[in-house]
Amino acid sequence: QVQLVESEGGLVQPGGSLRLSCAASGIIFSINAMGWYRQAPGKERELVAAITSGGSTNYADSVKGRFTISRDNAKNTVYLQMNSLKPEDTAVYYCNVRASFFDYWGQGTQVTVSS
């Protein structure tokens, strides 16, 4: 019954910006953290950013200073603001919600950074 619906990504020029959102519907108890992963072709899935229930944030070194994760607990929504995008940011981005007993995943959205 729980669904994580991600906004559409898209094609962005290098140096551009894009904001992703992920809205969780259904009842999710005891959310420990929400975050974003990404996976590029031929690459392993990597954690991009996460925010805990207490508000602490973690970022991959590759995105520090460029990406910002935020959340709206009342709406069970997590956002990823991506600035100064680089071609190496091209990937499928997956929303993740880590609950006490299960990890929920969004459908994935393609972000392509290219001229």
Secondary structure, 3 states (H helix, E strand, C coil): CCEEEECCCEEECCCCCEEEEEEEECCCCCEEEEEEEEECCCCCCEEEEEEECCCCEEECCCCCCCEEEEEEHHHCEEEEEECCCCHHHCEEEEEEEEECCCEEECCCEEEEECC
